[in-house]
Amino acid sequence: MYKTIEAIYDNGQIISVDEPINIKRSKVLITILEEEPEKVRGISGEELSKYQGIVKSFKEDPVAYQRRLRDEW
């Protein structure tokens, strides 16, 4: 079973934010989130204009589109 919790890593210890962790031993995957994310530089209209026409809006129902793609396989 997979379970996602919010916790704080503090000097080698994992401290649960919401509820206590009632697991004695388990394999874990840890993602470290930066406390302050890096600032993203602004993108000018000039830079965006070179991508004009690449992304198009779907006029077809997304579910029908996926079915059609699977039928091609």
Buried (B, 14 or more C-beta within 10 A) or exposed (E): EEEEEEBEEEEEEEEEEEEEBEEEEEEEEEEEEEEEEEEEEEEEEEEEEEEEEEEEEEEEEEEEEEEEEEEEE
